[in-house]
């Protein structure tokens, strides 16, 4: 099954030959599978991690472990204390009021990537259609309006959670151990969507 995804990534590489291939790695299983697929399809990848300031220590540890495992350069978009300053203005985020994603994720990623790749990059993400209605409607290739210099794609859009886990086990990938403690999703520890 995964050979289709590698061929897909190879086609995307030919479509955007001038863009640096990067993987947005979150510390979660889906982005780990995406990183491994991209590793099989590209040379000279780089990794981008968004430290929202609300990450679990195990996730931070996993990001370092994974970047070492693959030997790729790791770029960290750090939000610092912006969430705690913004909560004073906007109040606590809610499932239908997630201002925090723009403040702690999109703005730091936009600043970092615009500095490193001002002419753009090909960004591979671990997004799956089964995660949400919005993601199910997402095209395979897109540009985020907050980060328009990045062309994003997901090779695992139509993979199930089980397919991701089987891939991880088959290739003995260094997954985040928080999954063994019962976490279904990883991300900010205060996320109203988790």
Secondary structure in CASP SS format (residue, H / E / C, confidence):
PFRMAT SS
TARGET T0000
AUTHOR 0000-0000-0000
METHOD secondary structure of the structure
MODEL  1
X C 1.00
X H 1.00
X H 1.00
X H 1.00
X H 1.00
X H 1.00
X H 1.00
X H 1.00
X H 1.00
X H 1.00
X H 1.00
X H 1.00
X H 1.00
X H 1.00
X H 1.00
X C 1.00
X C 1.00
X C 1.00
X C 1.00
X E 1.00
X E 1.00
X E 1.00
X E 1.00
X E 1.00
X C 1.00
X C 1.00
X C 1.00
X C 1.00
X H 1.00
X H 1.00
X H 1.00
X H 1.00
X H 1.00
X H 1.00
X H 1.00
X H 1.00
X H 1.00
X H 1.00
X H 1.00
X H 1.00
X H 1.00
X C 1.00
X C 1.00
X C 1.00
X C 1.00
X E 1.00
X E 1.00
X E 1.00
X E 1.00
X E 1.00
X E 1.00
X C 1.00
X C 1.00
X C 1.00
X C 1.00
X C 1.00
X H 1.00
X H 1.00
X H 1.00
X H 1.00
X H 1.00
X H 1.00
X H 1.00
X H 1.00
X H 1.00
X H 1.00
X H 1.00
X H 1.00
X H 1.00
X H 1.00
X C 1.00
X C 1.00
X E 1.00
X E 1.00
X E 1.00
X E 1.00
X E 1.00
X E 1.00
X C 1.00
X C 1.00
X C 1.00
X H 1.00
X H 1.00
X H 1.00
X H 1.00
X H 1.00
X H 1.00
X H 1.00
X H 1.00
X H 1.00
X C 1.00
X C 1.00
X C 1.00
X E 1.00
X C 1.00
X C 1.00
X E 1.00
X C 1.00
X H 1.00
X H 1.00
X H 1.00
X H 1.00
X H 1.00
X H 1.00
X H 1.00
X H 1.00
X H 1.00
X H 1.00
X H 1.00
X H 1.00
X H 1.00
X H 1.00
X H 1.00
X H 1.00
X H 1.00
X H 1.00
X C 1.00
X C 1.00
X C 1.00
X C 1.00
X E 1.00
X E 1.00
X E 1.00
X E 1.00
X C 1.00
X C 1.00
X C 1.00
X C 1.00
X H 1.00
X H 1.00
X H 1.00
X C 1.00
X H 1.00
X H 1.00
X H 1.00
X H 1.00
X H 1.00
X C 1.00
X C 1.00
X C 1.00
X E 1.00
X E 1.00
X E 1.00
X E 1.00
X C 1.00
X C 1.00
X E 1.00
X E 1.00
X E 1.00
X E 1.00
X E 1.00
X E 1.00
X E 1.00
X C 1.00
X C 1.00
X C 1.00
X C 1.00
X C 1.00
X C 1.00
X C 1.00
X H 1.00
X H 1.00
X H 1.00
X H 1.00
X H 1.00
X H 1.00
X H 1.00
X H 1.00
X H 1.00
X H 1.00
X C 1.00
X C 1.00
X C 1.00
X C 1.00
X C 1.00
X C 1.00
X H 1.00
X H 1.00
X H 1.00
X H 1.00
X H 1.00
X C 1.00
X C 1.00
X C 1.00
X C 1.00
X C 1.00
X C 1.00
X C 1.00
X C 1.00
X C 1.00
X C 1.00
X C 1.00
X C 1.00
X C 1.00
END
